[in-house]
Amino acid sequence: MGEMITKPDTNPILIAVLNLFLFNCVGYFMMGQQKKAIVSVVMTFVMMFVAACTMGMASPLVPIWGLIVTYDAYLVAQKLASGESVGMNENGLDFLNAIFKD
């Protein structure tokens, strides 16, 4: 399964705000989910590049992705705050398992 993270002092709202406003990844870094953070920021910049190349036609992808990873980070942070341990790539939203897999 991999390493487990235990951080009962995690603030889910702070994690969500960090993920929302700082490249969709800082909240993941703060929780210890480095691989998810790196994949998230790479996907953010790829979506921004695609939006720029298509003259803005793909621009709705970036904020939608931002909201998805913000909510995911919030759900994972809630587990941590309640005293549970989470995996390095554990997701709060099941469909993200296709992107963030071990």
Short mmCIF file of the C-alpha atoms (twelve columns), coordinates in Angstrom:
data_MODEL
# 
_entry.id   MODEL 
# 
loop_
_atom_site.group_PDB 
_atom_site.id 
_atom_site.type_symbol 
_atom_site.label_atom_id 
_atom_site.label_alt_id 
_atom_site.label_comp_id 
_atom_site.label_asym_id 
_atom_site.label_seq_id 
_atom_site.Cartn_x 
_atom_site.Cartn_y 
_atom_site.Cartn_z 
_atom_site.pdbx_PDB_model_num 
ATOM 1   C CA . MET A 1   0.000   0.000  0.000   1 
ATOM 2   C CA . GLY A 2   2.838   2.414  0.701   1 
ATOM 3   C CA . GLU A 3   3.488   4.970  3.370   1 
ATOM 4   C CA . MET A 4   0.660   6.285  5.469   1 
ATOM 5   C CA . ILE A 5   0.322   9.898  6.580   1 
ATOM 6   C CA . THR A 6   -0.989  10.829 10.027  1 
ATOM 7   C CA . LYS A 7   -1.470  14.526 10.793  1 
ATOM 8   C CA . PRO A 8   -4.327  15.081 13.256  1 
ATOM 9   C CA . ASP A 9   -3.578  18.820 13.437  1 
ATOM 10  C CA . THR A 10  -4.485  19.347 9.752   1 
ATOM 11  C CA . ASN A 11  -6.920  22.185 9.050   1 
ATOM 12  C CA . PRO A 12  -9.139  21.148 6.092   1 
ATOM 13  C CA . ILE A 13  -10.184 24.722 5.274   1 
ATOM 14  C CA . LEU A 14  -6.582  25.953 5.180   1 
ATOM 15  C CA . ILE A 15  -5.592  23.017 2.953   1 
ATOM 16  C CA . ALA A 16  -8.472  23.756 0.567   1 
ATOM 17  C CA . VAL A 17  -7.628  27.474 0.383   1 
ATOM 18  C CA . LEU A 18  -3.952  26.718 -0.264  1 
ATOM 19  C CA . ASN A 19  -4.857  24.289 -3.039  1 
ATOM 20  C CA . LEU A 20  -7.355  26.698 -4.580  1 
ATOM 21  C CA . PHE A 21  -5.149  29.773 -4.727  1 
ATOM 22  C CA . LEU A 22  -1.615  28.365 -5.085  1 
ATOM 23  C CA . PHE A 23  -1.317  26.377 -8.326  1 
ATOM 24  C CA . ASN A 24  -3.679  23.600 -7.185  1 
ATOM 25  C CA . CYS A 25  -0.907  21.831 -5.301  1 
ATOM 26  C CA . VAL A 26  0.301   23.535 -2.104  1 
ATOM 27  C CA . GLY A 27  -2.397  21.914 0.030   1 
ATOM 28  C CA . TYR A 28  -1.237  18.491 -1.123  1 
ATOM 29  C CA . PHE A 29  2.365   19.385 -0.242  1 
ATOM 30  C CA . MET A 30  1.275   20.531 3.229   1 
ATOM 31  C CA . MET A 31  -0.458  17.183 3.825   1 
ATOM 32  C CA . GLY A 32  2.549   15.206 2.634   1 
ATOM 33  C CA . GLN A 33  1.096   14.032 -0.682  1 
ATOM 34  C CA . GLN A 34  4.017   15.165 -2.829  1 
ATOM 35  C CA . LYS A 35  3.297   12.968 -5.854  1 
ATOM 36  C CA . LYS A 36  -0.292  14.241 -6.051  1 
ATOM 37  C CA . ALA A 37  0.960   17.811 -5.749  1 
ATOM 38  C CA . ILE A 38  3.418   17.406 -8.611  1 
ATOM 39  C CA . VAL A 39  0.885   15.707 -10.892 1 
ATOM 40  C CA . SER A 40  -1.703  18.371 -10.061 1 
ATOM 41  C CA . VAL A 41  0.566   21.320 -10.836 1 
ATOM 42  C CA . VAL A 42  1.783   19.702 -14.081 1 
ATOM 43  C CA . MET A 43  -1.824  19.135 -15.175 1 
ATOM 44  C CA . THR A 44  -2.672  22.736 -14.267 1 
ATOM 45  C CA . PHE A 45  0.137   24.133 -16.424 1 
ATOM 46  C CA . VAL A 46  -0.683  21.760 -19.310 1 
ATOM 47  C CA . MET A 47  -4.301  22.938 -19.214 1 
ATOM 48  C CA . MET A 48  -3.171  26.565 -19.119 1 
ATOM 49  C CA . PHE A 49  -0.902  25.932 -22.132 1 
ATOM 50  C CA . VAL A 50  -3.711  24.237 -24.066 1 
ATOM 51  C CA . ALA A 51  -6.045  27.120 -23.227 1 
ATOM 52  C CA . ALA A 52  -3.463  29.620 -24.502 1 
ATOM 53  C CA . CYS A 53  -2.868  27.664 -27.707 1 
ATOM 54  C CA . THR A 54  -6.573  27.367 -28.467 1 
ATOM 55  C CA . MET A 55  -7.117  31.096 -27.885 1 
ATOM 56  C CA . GLY A 56  -9.046  30.494 -24.683 1 
ATOM 57  C CA . MET A 57  -11.406 27.813 -25.937 1 
ATOM 58  C CA . ALA A 58  -10.134 25.355 -23.334 1 
ATOM 59  C CA . SER A 59  -9.918  27.925 -20.538 1 
ATOM 60  C CA . PRO A 60  -12.853 26.496 -18.504 1 
ATOM 61  C CA . LEU A 61  -10.731 23.401 -17.859 1 
ATOM 62  C CA . VAL A 62  -8.352  25.208 -15.505 1 
ATOM 63  C CA . PRO A 63  -10.902 26.474 -12.945 1 
ATOM 64  C CA . ILE A 64  -12.868 23.220 -13.092 1 
ATOM 65  C CA . TRP A 65  -9.689  21.253 -12.393 1 
ATOM 66  C CA . GLY A 66  -8.871  23.698 -9.589  1 
ATOM 67  C CA . LEU A 67  -12.232 23.143 -7.917  1 
ATOM 68  C CA . ILE A 68  -11.925 19.363 -8.231  1 
ATOM 69  C CA . VAL A 69  -8.484  19.164 -6.601  1 
ATOM 70  C CA . THR A 70  -9.505  21.713 -3.957  1 
ATOM 71  C CA . TYR A 71  -12.485 19.598 -2.927  1 
ATOM 72  C CA . ASP A 72  -10.361 16.444 -3.025  1 
ATOM 73  C CA . ALA A 73  -7.727  18.044 -0.788  1 
ATOM 74  C CA . TYR A 74  -10.471 19.179 1.611   1 
ATOM 75  C CA . LEU A 75  -11.897 15.640 1.861   1 
ATOM 76  C CA . VAL A 76  -8.485  14.077 2.476   1 
ATOM 77  C CA . ALA A 77  -7.649  16.775 5.046   1 
ATOM 78  C CA . GLN A 78  -10.914 16.031 6.864   1 
ATOM 79  C CA . LYS A 79  -9.814  12.405 7.219   1 
ATOM 80  C CA . LEU A 80  -6.466  13.525 8.612   1 
ATOM 81  C CA . ALA A 81  -8.108  15.988 11.011  1 
ATOM 82  C CA . SER A 82  -10.374 13.244 12.354  1 
ATOM 83  C CA . GLY A 83  -7.305  11.188 13.270  1 
ATOM 84  C CA . GLU A 84  -7.362  8.730  10.359  1 
ATOM 85  C CA . SER A 85  -4.253  7.814  8.398   1 
ATOM 86  C CA . VAL A 86  -4.289  8.304  4.640   1 
ATOM 87  C CA . GLY A 87  -2.121  6.908  1.889   1 
ATOM 88  C CA . MET A 88  0.376   8.968  -0.072  1 
ATOM 89  C CA . ASN A 89  -1.959  8.949  -3.101  1 
ATOM 90  C CA . GLU A 90  -5.304  8.499  -1.364  1 
ATOM 91  C CA . ASN A 91  -8.145  10.472 -2.892  1 
ATOM 92  C CA . GLY A 92  -11.332 11.890 -1.475  1 
ATOM 93  C CA . LEU A 93  -13.010 11.579 -4.884  1 
ATOM 94  C CA . ASP A 94  -12.993 8.083  -6.371  1 
ATOM 95  C CA . PHE A 95  -12.720 9.130  -10.027 1 
ATOM 96  C CA . LEU A 96  -9.327  10.702 -9.303  1 
ATOM 97  C CA . ASN A 97  -7.919  7.209  -8.786  1 
ATOM 98  C CA . ALA A 98  -7.432  7.097  -12.564 1 
ATOM 99  C CA . ILE A 99  -5.063  10.090 -12.341 1 
ATOM 100 C CA . PHE A 100 -3.395  9.720  -8.943  1 
ATOM 101 C CA . LYS A 101 -2.572  6.037  -8.730  1 
ATOM 102 C CA . ASP A 102 0.141   4.179  -6.880  1 
# 
